[in-house]
Amino acid sequence: MRIAITGTTGQLGGRLHALSGSEAADGMVLIPLGRDRMDLSAPESIPQAIDEAQPDVVLSCGAYTAVDAAEDDRDMAFRVNGEAPGHLGAACAARNIKVIHISTDYVFNGQGKHPYLPADPTGPTGVYGASKLAGESALLATCPSASIVRVGWLYDRDGQNFLNTMLRLSKSRDVLTVVDDQWGCPTHVGDFAADLLSWVRLGQEEEMAIAGVHHYGHSGVTNWHGFASEIMQHSAPHVRVEPVSSDAFPTRASRPAYSKLDERDFFKRLGCLPISWEVGLERCLGAKLDRSKTD
Ligand SMILES: NC(=O)c1ccc[n+]([C@@H]2O[C@H](COP(=O)([O-])OP(=O)(O)OC[C@H]3O[C@@H](n4cnc5c(N)ncnc54)[C@H](OP(=O)(O)O)[C@@H]3O)[C@@H](O)[C@H]2O)c1
């Protein structure tokens, strides 16, 4: 089975591509479709890249992800996040290729009090979330069998993310101040990538099981202060983590106060149980340690 992956220079796409040759990717050829082959802001490059790659499935991870910059760069955010999925869907539907597209918790307004279900009303508060929501609609309009997997709070052992920022700061500080009024579920990209390949397999066996909108994540919910505290407990227990309100760190785009996604249906379809966000973190830190031993 040939799987083309967009966004392979990014956190998720890169991790998916790195699974080439692993047990999780057994029987799969993972083909990177970077910006050089498929520029999501240039619609004509999309069918062309698909014809060159000849995939059975496209895992669509490429996106304009600069949440704050998007507020001042609306046109590009909408071209890449809002329109490209529609072009991708049209190209794939015409060639009978399956599409699995990644979306975000930012499609919700964050005022919820319970884990969001896929059918809950959306209401993005910023350009990034609005552009991603437009992309979901554009994709389903051109490719109704597409699978959309929303996720939030991604981090991994490599790259720029909250985990690595906290680990870096803990080397030079004894006290960290972290917001405690934004709630969600930190999600380890390593586990997400492996589960996405299982999702691909499920879609090959039973197309309708993965069609439509789904929510992924680990089980449990925390806030950034809780996540930072757990990171420090494992890696730098001498560092004190102080809670602070979001007002202390103003950002160009507002962040949802609550964006936990209800992951249970996703795992029910896969026939397994989700791991907790704490276990995801332990696995990620373990992988980081293993890697540093071999470096
Ligand atoms: N990170 C999170 O916490 C988070 C949370 C919820 C949902 N998501 C979603 O998860 C998916 C993966 O996110 P990520 O964290 O892996 O993002 P990322 O690390 O920022 O990577 C984004 C990828 O998209 C590519 N890209 C951007 N503009 C492009 C264009 N015009 N043409 C082709 N490729 C382009 C980038 O390529 P270049 O290197 O060439 O720029 C990069 O490979 C996205 O759909 C994102 O919306 C992420």
The ligand as an SDF file (V2000), in Angstrom:
LIG
                    3D

 48 52  0  0  0  0  0  0  0  0999 V2000
    1.0770   21.2500   16.5340 N   0  0  0  0  0  0  0  0  0  0  0  0
   -0.0760   21.1550   17.1900 C   0  0  0  0  0  0  0  0  0  0  0  0
   -0.1390   21.2900   18.4320 O   0  0  0  0  0  0  0  0  0  0  0  0
   -1.3460   20.8500   16.4440 C   0  0  0  0  0  0  0  0  0  0  0  0
   -2.5300   20.8280   17.1760 C   0  0  0  0  0  0  0  0  0  0  0  0
   -3.7000   20.5130   16.5150 C   0  0  0  0  0  0  0  0  0  0  0  0
   -3.6890   20.2070   15.1700 C   0  0  0  0  0  0  0  0  0  0  0  0
   -2.5400   20.2700   14.4760 N   0  0  0  0  0  0  0  0  0  0  0  0
   -2.5880   19.9370   13.0430 C   0  0  0  0  0  0  0  0  0  0  0  0
   -1.7570   18.8170   12.8370 O   0  0  0  0  0  0  0  0  0  0  0  0
   -1.1880   18.8670   11.5300 C   0  0  0  0  0  0  0  0  0  0  0  0
    0.3190   18.7030   11.6490 C   0  0  0  0  0  0  0  0  0  0  0  0
    0.8360   19.7600   12.4390 O   0  0  0  0  0  0  0  0  0  0  0  0
    2.3760   19.8810   12.7820 P   0  0  0  0  0  0  0  0  0  0  0  0
    2.4810   20.2290   14.2250 O   0  0  0  0  0  0  0  0  0  0  0  0
    3.1080   18.7010   12.2550 O   0  0  0  0  0  0  0  0  0  0  0  0
    2.7450   21.1830   11.9270 O   0  0  0  0  0  0  0  0  0  0  0  0
    4.1750   21.7760   11.6010 P   0  0  0  0  0  0  0  0  0  0  0  0
    5.2380   21.1120   12.3810 O   0  0  0  0  0  0  0  0  0  0  0  0
    4.0380   23.2680   11.6800 O   0  0  0  0  0  0  0  0  0  0  0  0
    4.3820   21.3880   10.0750 O   0  0  0  0  0  0  0  0  0  0  0  0
    3.6200   21.9710    9.0600 C   0  0  0  0  0  0  0  0  0  0  0  0
    4.0010   21.3040    7.7410 C   0  0  0  0  0  0  0  0  0  0  0  0
    3.1690   21.8770    6.7290 O   0  0  0  0  0  0  0  0  0  0  0  0
    3.9970   22.2340    5.6430 C   0  0  0  0  0  0  0  0  0  0  0  0
    3.4640   23.3570    4.8660 N   0  0  0  0  0  0  0  0  0  0  0  0
    3.1230   24.5840    5.3070 C   0  0  0  0  0  0  0  0  0  0  0  0
    2.7350   25.3520    4.2650 N   0  0  0  0  0  0  0  0  0  0  0  0
    2.8410   24.5680    3.1540 C   0  0  0  0  0  0  0  0  0  0  0  0
    2.6010   24.7730    1.7700 C   0  0  0  0  0  0  0  0  0  0  0  0
    2.1650   25.9620    1.3060 N   0  0  0  0  0  0  0  0  0  0  0  0
    2.8100   23.7620    0.9090 N   0  0  0  0  0  0  0  0  0  0  0  0
    3.2590   22.5530    1.3540 C   0  0  0  0  0  0  0  0  0  0  0  0
    3.5110   22.2940    2.6490 N   0  0  0  0  0  0  0  0  0  0  0  0
    3.3120   23.2990    3.5360 C   0  0  0  0  0  0  0  0  0  0  0  0
    5.3220   22.6370    6.2890 C   0  0  0  0  0  0  0  0  0  0  0  0
    6.3110   22.6010    5.2870 O   0  0  0  0  0  0  0  0  0  0  0  0
    7.5360   23.6570    5.2180 P   0  0  0  0  0  0  0  0  0  0  0  0
    8.5900   23.1070    6.1220 O   0  0  0  0  0  0  0  0  0  0  0  0
    7.9250   23.6360    3.7870 O   0  0  0  0  0  0  0  0  0  0  0  0
    6.9910   24.9750    5.6870 O   0  0  0  0  0  0  0  0  0  0  0  0
    5.4590   21.5430    7.3370 C   0  0  0  0  0  0  0  0  0  0  0  0
    5.9780   20.3850    6.7670 O   0  0  0  0  0  0  0  0  0  0  0  0
   -1.6670   20.1800   10.9340 C   0  0  0  0  0  0  0  0  0  0  0  0
   -2.8000   19.9260   10.1510 O   0  0  0  0  0  0  0  0  0  0  0  0
   -2.0650   21.0190   12.1160 C   0  0  0  0  0  0  0  0  0  0  0  0
   -3.0680   21.9460   11.7580 O   0  0  0  0  0  0  0  0  0  0  0  0
   -1.3630   20.5660   15.0760 C   0  0  0  0  0  0  0  0  0  0  0  0
  1  2  1  0
  2  3  2  0
  2  4  1  0
  4  5  1  0
  4 48  2  0
  5  6  2  0
  6  7  1  0
  7  8  2  0
  8  9  1  0
  8 48  1  0
  9 10  1  0
  9 46  1  0
 10 11  1  0
 11 12  1  0
 11 44  1  0
 12 13  1  0
 13 14  1  0
 14 15  2  0
 14 16  1  0
 14 17  1  0
 17 18  1  0
 18 19  2  0
 18 20  1  0
 18 21  1  0
 21 22  1  0
 22 23  1  0
 23 24  1  0
 23 42  1  0
 24 25  1  0
 25 26  1  0
 25 36  1  0
 26 27  1  0
 26 35  1  0
 27 28  2  0
 28 29  1  0
 29 30  1  0
 29 35  2  0
 30 31  1  0
 30 32  2  0
 32 33  1  0
 33 34  2  0
 34 35  1  0
 36 37  1  0
 36 42  1  0
 37 38  1  0
 38 39  2  0
 38 40  1  0
 38 41  1  0
 42 43  1  0
 44 45  1  0
 44 46  1  0
 46 47  1  0
M  CHG  2   8   1  16  -1
M  END
$$$$
